[in-house]
Amino acid sequence: MINPQQVKTMIQEQFPEAQVEVAGDGEHFEAVIVSPKFEGKSKVKQHQMVYAAVNDAMASEVIHALSLKTYTPEAWQTVAGKI
Protein backbone atom coordinates (compact mmCIF):
# COMPACT_ATOMS: atom_id res chain seq x y z
CA MET A 1 0.00 0.00 0.00
CA ILE A 2 1.23 3.48 -0.83
CA ASN A 3 0.90 6.51 1.44
CA PRO A 4 0.29 10.18 0.63
CA GLN A 5 3.94 11.09 1.29
CA GLN A 6 5.08 8.59 -1.33
CA VAL A 7 2.69 10.07 -3.91
CA LYS A 8 3.93 13.55 -2.99
CA THR A 9 7.53 12.41 -3.50
CA MET A 10 6.71 11.02 -6.97
CA ILE A 11 5.14 14.32 -7.99
CA GLN A 12 7.98 16.40 -6.53
CA GLU A 13 10.55 14.39 -8.47
CA GLN A 14 9.04 15.84 -11.67
CA PHE A 15 8.10 19.19 -10.13
CA PRO A 16 10.89 19.99 -7.64
CA GLU A 17 9.94 23.67 -7.49
CA ALA A 18 6.26 22.96 -6.80
CA GLN A 19 4.17 23.22 -3.69
CA VAL A 20 2.52 19.81 -3.36
CA GLU A 21 -0.06 18.61 -0.86
CA VAL A 22 -1.44 15.07 -1.01
CA ALA A 23 -4.11 13.37 1.09
CA GLY A 24 -5.46 9.88 0.72
CA ASP A 25 -6.33 6.49 2.12
CA GLY A 26 -3.76 4.29 0.42
CA GLU A 27 -5.69 3.78 -2.82
CA HIS A 28 -7.54 7.04 -3.49
CA PHE A 29 -5.69 10.33 -3.34
CA GLU A 30 -6.27 14.04 -3.75
CA ALA A 31 -3.43 16.34 -4.70
CA VAL A 32 -3.00 20.09 -4.97
CA ILE A 33 0.00 21.15 -7.03
CA VAL A 34 1.18 24.73 -7.53
CA SER A 35 3.90 25.01 -10.16
CA PRO A 36 5.29 27.62 -12.55
CA LYS A 37 5.63 24.74 -15.07
CA PHE A 38 1.86 25.04 -15.57
CA GLU A 39 2.12 28.59 -16.98
CA GLY A 40 0.45 28.83 -20.38
CA LYS A 41 -0.87 25.26 -20.29
CA SER A 42 -4.49 24.12 -20.24
CA LYS A 43 -5.87 22.27 -17.21
CA VAL A 44 -5.90 19.08 -19.29
CA LYS A 45 -2.19 19.47 -20.13
CA GLN A 46 -1.38 20.31 -16.48
CA HIS A 47 -3.11 17.14 -15.32
CA GLN A 48 -1.37 15.06 -18.00
CA MET A 49 1.97 16.36 -16.73
CA VAL A 50 1.15 15.25 -13.17
CA TYR A 51 -0.25 11.89 -14.26
CA ALA A 52 3.02 11.27 -16.13
CA ALA A 53 4.83 11.64 -12.80
CA VAL A 54 2.75 8.90 -11.16
CA ASN A 55 2.18 6.78 -14.25
CA ASP A 56 4.02 3.67 -13.01
CA ALA A 57 2.07 3.58 -9.75
CA MET A 58 -1.23 4.04 -11.58
CA ALA A 59 -0.38 1.47 -14.25
CA SER A 60 0.39 -1.14 -11.60
CA GLU A 61 -2.83 -0.17 -9.78
CA VAL A 62 -0.99 0.88 -6.64
CA ILE A 63 -2.90 4.15 -7.00
CA HIS A 64 -6.51 3.51 -7.98
CA ALA A 65 -7.66 7.12 -8.15
CA LEU A 66 -5.97 10.50 -8.10
CA SER A 67 -7.97 13.71 -8.02
CA LEU A 68 -5.96 16.76 -9.05
CA LYS A 69 -6.16 20.47 -8.50
CA THR A 70 -3.40 22.24 -10.39
CA TYR A 71 -2.53 25.92 -10.27
CA THR A 72 0.06 28.34 -11.50
CA PRO A 73 1.53 30.44 -8.68
CA GLU A 74 -0.53 33.42 -9.88
CA ALA A 75 -3.77 31.43 -9.97
CA TRP A 76 -2.98 29.97 -6.53
CA GLN A 77 -2.68 33.48 -5.06
CA THR A 78 -6.24 34.15 -6.23
CA VAL A 79 -7.56 30.87 -4.82
CA ALA A 80 -5.58 31.04 -1.57
CA GLY A 81 -6.99 34.49 -0.88
CA LYS A 82 -10.50 33.03 -0.92
CA ILE A 83 -9.77 30.19 1.51
N, C-alpha and C positions, 0 to 999 in steps of 0.2 A: 504494500500500500504506500502511496506517495503522500507527502504532507504539503501544506501550503508553502512552507519555506523552500522546499525542493522545486516547486513550480516557479516561485519567485526567482530562484537562482538560475533556472533555465532561461527565463525571460531576460534577466539582467546580463547573461552571457552575450546576448545579441544586442541588448540595449544598455550598455554599461553606464550611460549618462542619465538614464531614465529614473524617475520616481516610480516605484512599483509596489503595489499593495495587493496581496492575494489572501483570500479566505476560502475555506472549503472543508469538506468532510472526508477527504481521502479519495473520492471518485468524482465529485462535482465541485467545481471551483468558480470563483468570481475574481476577476482581476481588474484593477484600475492601473493604467500605464500612462504616464505623462512623459513625452519625449519630443525633442526638437526634430528627430528623424521623421516625424509625422507631418511636418510642415509641407503644405502644398499637395498632400495626398488625400484621396477620398477616404471615408470611413471604411469602405470595403477593403481598400489597399492597406490601410493601417492594420486592420484585423488580420489580413493575409500575412502581413509581416510578423505579427505576434504568433499566429498559428505555426508559421515556419519554425519559430524558436522552440516550440513544444511538439513538433510533428512526430518525433520518434515515440514519445510517451503516449500520444493520442493514437498513433498507428498500432501500438501494442496493447491498446485499451487500458493502459495504466490510468489515464485520464479519460473518463467517460464523457464529461461535459465541461466546457470552459466558456463562461460568459465574460465578455470583454467590454470595458469602457475605456476608450483611448482618447487622449487629448494632446494637443500641442501645448506648450507652456502658456501661450497667450490664452487659448481657450480654457485652460485649467484655472487661470486667474479669474475668469468670468464665472465659472462654475463654483470655485472655492469661495468666492465672495457671497454666494447665495446659500451656502451650507451653514 
